[in-house]
C-alpha cells in the first residue's frame, strides 16, 4: 500500500468532489493507495510537506521560480472558473470599475501582474485600485465590509453569496482576456514522489479520472454522497447548484478529467516571463504522462 498526501487549495468543496468520492467508495484502496487529504486557505503556495498540492498554475510557476521541485500533473476543470465578484451595490461590472474600490489580494507578485493586465486592458489604472491584503475565508463577511471585490472561483463563493440572499456582479477573467483561461485550479506533484513512486502517481490520477467522470455524469447524487466531507454550513441546495455548475467543465472533449492543454498553460506561463514574474520557462512545468492516454 502506497501512502500519498494531498493538500487542497482551499477547504474541501465542489471542485474536489472527485477526490472525496474516490475515498468514500474505496477506490484508492482498490488501487493500492492510502490517500491523506487536507485542505487549507493559502495564498502563498508551497508543498507543505505533501506529495501533491492544488492551486493555480501561476502559483505553481512562482514556486518553481523559488526552487521548489514540483510539476503540474492535472487540471481540475477544462475552463478556468475564476473571476471577480462584488455586491451589486458596489457597481463593479467590468475591470475598469475596480478603480477606487477595495480589492482583496494575495502577496505574490503574480496577482498584481494578472489583475493589472485585466484592468489596463479595459482602459483602467490599476494604481487607483485600493488593495486589501488577505486570504478570504468568509466571502459574505468580506464583501461590503472589509472589501468591495475579490478574485474567486465561481463555483463556490458566488453560490455562497447567492445562498445568503446577496445580489452580485461577476465577470470571468477568461472571458475578458483569453490568457486568463489558464490552468486553475490545478494539481502539482513533488519531484520526489514522481521519482520514487511513479506507478502510485499513475494509479492515483487514473482513479481521479474515474471519479470525476462519475461526478460529471451525476453531479447531484455524487455531491450528496460525500456530503459529510464538505463544509457543514453549506446547504444541500448550494452544493447541488455548485456541482451542476461545474459538471460541464470537468471533462475534456474525449470525456476524460485532468489532462492539461498546452495552449492554456503556455499562454499564462509566457505572460509571466514577459512581465518578469518568473525569469524563464522550465522543462517539466507540466505533464500528462501519468494518465493512461
N, C-alpha and C positions, 0 to 999 in steps of 0.2 A: 504494500500500500504506500503510494507516494503522497506526501503532505505538501499542499500548496497554500500559500497565504495571499489573500487578495484584499487590497484597500480600495474601497469605492471612492468616488469623487465627492460624495455627499452622504447623508444618511440614506439607507435603502429606500428607493422609491420606484416608480413605474418604469424608469429607464433600466432598472436592474432586475425586473421580474424573471427574466430568463435564468439569471444566476440563482435566484431563490427557488424557482420551480425545479431546477435540476437537483438542488439539495433536498427539497421536500419529497421528490419522487424517488430519491435514492440513486439517481443516475451517475453521480460522481463515484459512489462506491462500486456500482456495476463496472465502472471504467478503471477500478483500482486506485481511486483517488480519495484522499481526505482533504476537503477544501474548507479553509477557515476564512470567513468573510467578515470584514469590519468596515464601518463607514464613519466618516467624519467630515465636517466642513473645513476645507482648507483652500486658501487662495495661493499659498506658496507650495508648489508641488514637490514631492520627494518620494522615494520608495518606501519610506517609513519602516524599513526592515522587512518588507514583504517581497514576494516573488512577482506580484502583479500590482499595478496601481492604475486607477482610472482617472481620467482628466482630459482636458482639451489638448489637441495637437500642439498648440502654441506653447503651452506649459511644458510639454514633453521636450520640445526642441530647446527650450530655455534650460531644462535640466541637463540635456546633452551638452550644451554650451558650458555648463558648470562642471562637466566631467563625470556626471552620474551615468553609469553604464546601463542604459535601457534602450529597447527597441519597441516601437509600436507594433502590436500583433493583431489588433482588431479594432473596429469602429462600431459603436453601438447602433447608430442609425445611418441610413444612406442619404439623409439630408440633415444638415445642421439645424437643430430645432431651437436655436437660441436667438435672442434679440433683446430689445429694450422695452420694459414695461413701466407704466406710470399710471397713476389715478387720472381719470378723465378730467378732473378739475384742474390738473396741472397744465393742461393744454399742450402736451408734447405728442405730436402726431408724426414727427419726422426728425431726423438727426439735428438739423439746424436749430430746432426749438429747444435743444438742450442748453443753449446759451442762457446764462443767468439762473439756471436751475441746478439743484443739488443732485449729483450722480454718485452713487457708491462705486468704489473701485478697489481693486487689489493692488498690492505693492509692485509686482513685477513690471518692467518697462514695456513688455509686450501689450499690456492692457491699453496703455496710452497711445502706442503706435496704431493699434487696431481701431479704437474708438475715435482717435484723432483723424484717421483717414476717412471714416464714415462721415464725421461732422464736416470736414473740409470738402468732401465730395458733394455735400448738399449745400455748399456755399456758406457754411458756418465757421466760427472761430472757436477752436477747442480751448483756447486760453481763457475764454469767457465762461466756461463750464465750471461750476463750483463743485470741487471733488471732495467726497467724504470717504475716507479710507476705512473699510470694514468688510468683513465676511458676513453676508446676510443670512441669518438662520431663520428669522421670522419676518416674512415679507409683509404681512399685514401690519405688524408693529413698526415697520420701517418706513413704508411709503406714506407721505403726508405728515410724518413726524420728524424722523432723522434725515430723510432724503426724499427727493421727488421722483427719481428714476433709478432703475437697477438693471444690469445685464443678467438675464435669467434664461432658464430653459422653459419653453412654453408649456411643456407637458406637466410641470409641477406648480411653479409659483403662480402662473396665470390661473390655474384651476383652483388653487388655494384662495386667491383673491376673489374669484367668481363665487366660490362657496361661501365666502364671508360677506357676500352681498355688495361687493365693490364694483363700480363701473370703471373700466380700464381702457387705456390705449396701449397698443403694442405694435411694434414693427420688427419683422425678422431681418436680421442683418444681411443674410444671404440674398434676400430679395432687393435690398438696397444696392449691394455690390456683390457679385458672384464670388469674389475672393473669400468672402466670409461664409460660404458654404464649405467650410473646412471640416476636418475630422474631429468632431466634438459632439458628445463625449466619446472618448476612445479608451483603449487599454494598452498599456505598455508592460513588457516583461523585462525583468532584470537580465543582464548578460549572464549572470551566474546561473540562473535557472535554465536559460536557453542552452548553456554549455553542458550543465550537469544533468538535466532532466528533459532533454528534447522530446522524448516519447511521451512523457507526462504532460508537457505543454500541448502536444498534438491531441492527446486524448481529452484534455480539458477544453480546448477550443471546439472540438467537434461535438462534445456534449452540449456546450453552449449553443452551437449552431442548431442542434436538435431541439433544445429547449425554446429558443426564440422562434423557431418555426411553429411550435405549438402556441406560443403567445400571439403571434401574428394571425394564426388561424382562428383562435378562440380567446380574444382579449378579455372578455367579461369573466368567463369561468376560471381562466388561469390566474388572473389577478386576485380573485376571491379565494382561490386555493391557497395562496401564500399570504392571505390577509393578516395572519398573526405575526408575520415577519416584517410588516410595513408599519409606518407610524400609527400609533393607536388613535391619535386625534384626527386622522383622515377618515372622512365618511366613505361608505361603500360607493355612494354616488360619485364622489370625487375620483376615487380610484378607477371606477369603470369608465368614466368620461375621459380621464387621462390616458388609460390604456388603449381605448379605442382611437384616441388621437394619434398615438404612437404606432399602432399596428401597421398602417400602410407604409411606414418608412423604416421598418426594422430590416426588411429583406431586400436583396438586390434583384435585378431582372431575372436571375436564374433561380430565385427562390431560396437563397442562402443568406445567412447572417454573418456579419463580421468582416467581410472582405474589404480591404482598403483600396479605394480607387485612386490611381496615381494622380489624376488631374486635380482632385480635391486636396490631396496632400501637398503637391508640388506648388500650387498657386500660393498657398499661405507661406510655405517654407521659403520660397523665393522672395516674397514680400518682406519677410522678417530679415533676410540678408540685406536687401536693398535699403532697409531702414535702420540697419545697424543694431537690431535687437540681438541677432546672432551673427557671428563673424563669418560663417561659411556653412555650406551644405556638407553633410557627412554620409559616409557609407552606412548602410543598415539602419537608416532612420525608421524605416517600417518594413514589414514583410508580410506576405500572405502564405508563406511556405509551410506553416504549421496546420493549415486546413487540408482536409482531403479534397483536393481540387479535381 
